[in-house]
Amino acid sequence: MDSHKPIKEYAKEILRDWKRPAIPAKIYLDAMLEIDQADDDYIFEKGAGILAYFLANAESWRGETARKIKKELNKIVNDYYT
């Protein structure tokens, strides 16, 4: 069993904190709203891939909440691929 909350819950937190997400990141945030776990499928991509793409496009999201959530999402991605 995964030890993190559903990915869609992270996406909701991000949208509450990041008032104007960068457009490339927003595309992946929208996908994150549809998945729960890193191994969930979204179109032709796994949830872990969606998270990795989001993180690559979320450099402009900053602050305490951003650091905390990015750290958790990176852990999910790393756990999935290792």
C-alpha positions in Angstrom: 0.0 0.0 0.0 1.2 3.5 -0.8 2.2 5.6 2.1 1.2 8.9 0.7 -2.1 10.7 0.2 -3.8 10.5 -3.3 -2.0 12.5 -5.9 -5.2 14.4 -6.7 -5.0 15.8 -3.1 -1.5 17.1 -3.7 -2.8 18.8 -6.9 -5.6 20.5 -4.9 -3.2 21.8 -2.4 -0.9 23.1 -5.1 -3.8 24.9 -6.8 -4.8 26.5 -3.5 -1.2 27.8 -2.9 0.0 28.6 -6.5 -2.6 31.1 -7.6 -1.3 31.4 -11.2 0.5 28.2 -12.2 2.8 28.3 -15.1 1.0 27.0 -18.2 3.2 24.0 -18.8 2.8 23.0 -15.1 -0.9 23.5 -15.2 -1.3 20.9 -17.9 0.2 18.3 -15.6 -1.7 19.6 -12.6 -4.9 19.0 -14.5 -3.8 15.4 -15.1 -2.8 15.0 -11.4 -6.4 15.8 -10.5 -7.4 12.6 -12.2 -5.0 10.1 -10.5 -4.4 8.7 -7.0 -1.2 6.7 -7.2 2.1 6.7 -9.1 1.2 3.6 -11.0 -2.2 4.9 -12.1 -2.6 5.3 -15.9 -3.5 8.7 -17.4 -3.9 8.4 -21.1 -0.5 6.9 -22.2 1.5 7.9 -19.1 1.9 6.6 -15.6 1.2 8.8 -12.6 4.9 8.9 -11.8 5.7 10.4 -15.2 3.0 13.0 -14.8 4.6 14.0 -11.4 8.0 14.1 -13.0 6.8 16.4 -15.8 5.0 18.6 -13.3 8.1 19.0 -11.2 10.2 19.8 -14.2 7.8 22.6 -15.1 7.1 24.0 -11.6 10.4 25.8 -11.0 8.6 29.2 -10.6 6.4 27.8 -7.8 8.2 28.8 -4.6 7.7 29.1 -0.9 7.4 26.8 2.1 4.4 24.9 0.7 6.1 24.5 -2.6 9.2 23.1 -1.0 7.2 20.7 1.2 5.0 19.3 -1.6 7.8 19.1 -4.2 9.9 17.1 -1.7 6.9 14.7 -1.2 6.3 14.4 -4.9 10.0 13.8 -5.6 9.9 10.9 -3.1 6.9 9.4 -4.8 8.6 9.5 -8.2 11.9 8.2 -6.8 10.1 5.3 -5.0 8.3 4.4 -8.2 11.4 4.3 -10.3 13.6 2.5 -7.8 
